[in-house]
Amino acid sequence: MITRRNALSNTMMIVWLQALLFLIRNGETTAEYQNVKGESLQPCSQDGSALTGYTRSGYCVDQNDDAGSHHICINLDSIASSGQNFCEVTGQSDWCSSTNMPCHEDQNQSCAIENWCVCQWAFASYIEKAGGCDAIQDIKCDSINTKAMEAYQSDYSQYGEALACLYERCLLE
């Protein structure tokens, strides 16, 4: 006979196993990721602002199902030289101005978006649509995943402008 206590124990075991499987499948920790400067990747979101990252870890890292490769940390609190934000320039709905997202430090509270991990392909398009690297919002180089540079380098003919922008803005050699 299954008692309520046994059922609760079984449920807890299943939750624990699911968490363990998640950790095994996603074995790479944020300490193993590097930024465009070749240093440890730093968090994109911070206390007092909305929690970002495809994995909602605060870091611009991904999983195998992240087709957008959300590797670029951009300060959405800043404005492009056109007076428009990232969403307006790229033609997306204006989620950039959201003030009702889970906070970095406490997901039960609501915070405004400040720094956000955006899709590296949308970022490349953003540079073009904004009128070049000098016209875009601020980026956080310590929080930009080096995977973006690798992707841009693999198709320089299409993403050379985005790669050059990272070199310029992040003072890379």
C-alpha positions in Angstrom: 0.0 0.0 0.0 1.4 3.4 -1.0 1.1 5.9 1.7 1.2 9.6 1.4 4.6 9.7 2.9 5.9 7.1 0.3 4.4 9.1 -2.5 6.1 12.3 -1.3 9.4 10.5 -1.0 9.0 9.1 -4.5 8.2 12.6 -5.8 11.3 14.1 -4.1 13.5 11.3 -5.6 12.2 12.1 -9.1 12.8 15.8 -8.7 16.4 15.1 -7.4 17.1 12.8 -10.3 15.8 15.3 -12.8 18.1 18.0 -11.3 21.0 15.5 -11.5 20.3 14.7 -15.1 20.2 18.4 -15.9 23.6 19.0 -14.4 25.1 16.0 -16.2 23.7 17.1 -19.6 24.8 20.7 -19.0 28.2 19.8 -17.6 30.0 23.0 -18.7 30.0 25.5 -15.9 30.1 29.3 -16.4 33.7 29.1 -15.1 34.6 27.2 -18.2 33.3 29.8 -20.6 35.5 32.7 -21.7 34.7 36.2 -22.8 36.1 37.9 -25.9 39.1 39.0 -23.9 40.1 35.4 -23.2 39.2 35.8 -19.5 36.4 34.1 -17.4 33.0 35.1 -18.7 31.4 37.6 -16.3 27.6 37.8 -15.6 25.6 40.0 -17.9 22.8 40.8 -15.5 23.4 42.1 -12.0 21.5 42.7 -8.8 18.8 45.3 -9.2 18.1 44.3 -12.8 16.3 41.6 -14.7 17.9 38.1 -14.8 19.2 37.4 -18.3 20.7 34.6 -20.3 19.2 31.9 -22.5 19.6 29.6 -19.4 18.4 32.4 -17.1 21.7 32.1 -15.2 22.8 35.7 -15.6 25.4 34.6 -18.1 25.5 34.7 -21.9 25.7 30.9 -22.3 23.6 28.5 -24.3 22.4 25.0 -24.6 22.1 22.9 -27.7 18.6 24.1 -28.3 19.5 27.8 -28.4 19.3 28.4 -32.1 19.8 32.1 -31.6 23.1 31.7 -29.7 22.5 34.4 -27.1 26.1 35.3 -26.6 26.2 39.2 -26.8 25.7 41.2 -23.6 24.2 44.6 -24.5 23.2 47.4 -22.2 19.6 48.0 -23.1 19.4 50.9 -20.7 21.5 52.9 -23.2 20.1 54.1 -26.5 21.5 53.9 -30.1 22.5 57.2 -31.7 19.2 57.1 -33.6 17.3 57.5 -30.3 16.0 53.9 -30.6 16.7 50.9 -28.6 17.8 47.4 -29.8 14.2 46.2 -30.2 13.1 49.2 -32.2 16.1 49.1 -34.5 15.8 45.3 -35.2 12.0 45.5 -35.6 11.1 43.3 -32.6 8.3 44.0 -30.2 9.6 46.3 -27.5 10.5 43.7 -24.8 13.7 45.9 -24.3 11.8 48.4 -22.2 10.2 45.7 -20.0 10.1 46.6 -16.3 8.4 43.4 -15.2 11.0 40.6 -15.5 12.3 38.4 -12.7 15.2 40.0 -10.8 18.8 38.7 -11.0 19.0 38.4 -7.2 15.4 37.3 -6.5 13.2 35.8 -9.2 10.1 36.4 -7.1 10.6 40.2 -7.5 10.2 42.3 -10.7 13.0 44.3 -12.3 13.6 46.3 -15.4 15.9 45.0 -18.1 19.3 46.6 -18.1 21.9 44.4 -19.6 20.7 41.5 -21.7 22.1 38.5 -23.6 20.9 39.0 -27.2 21.2 36.7 -30.1 24.5 37.1 -31.9 22.8 37.0 -35.3 20.4 39.7 -34.3 23.3 41.7 -33.0 25.0 41.5 -36.4 21.8 42.7 -38.0 21.4 45.5 -35.4 24.8 46.9 -36.3 23.9 47.1 -39.9 20.4 48.5 -39.3 21.7 51.1 -36.8 24.2 52.5 -39.2 27.4 50.9 -38.0 29.3 50.1 -34.8 29.5 53.7 -33.7 25.7 54.0 -33.7 24.8 51.1 -31.4 24.1 50.9 -27.7 26.8 50.0 -25.1 28.0 46.5 -24.9 29.6 44.7 -21.9 32.8 43.1 -23.3 33.5 41.1 -20.1 30.2 39.4 -20.5 30.3 38.6 -24.2 30.9 34.9 -24.8 33.9 34.2 -27.1 31.6 31.7 -29.0 30.1 34.8 -30.8 33.6 35.7 -32.1 34.2 32.2 -33.2 30.9 32.2 -35.1 31.6 35.5 -36.7 35.1 34.4 -37.7 33.7 31.2 -39.3 31.6 33.4 -41.8 33.6 36.6 -42.1 32.0 37.6 -45.4 28.6 37.8 -43.7 29.6 38.7 -40.1 32.8 40.7 -40.6 31.2 44.0 -39.5 30.0 42.4 -36.3 33.4 40.9 -35.6 35.1 44.3 -36.3 32.7 46.0 -33.9 33.6 43.6 -31.1 37.3 44.3 -31.8 36.7 48.0 -31.8 34.4 48.3 -28.8 36.2 45.8 -26.6 39.7 47.1 -27.5 40.9 43.8 -28.8 44.0 43.3 -30.9 
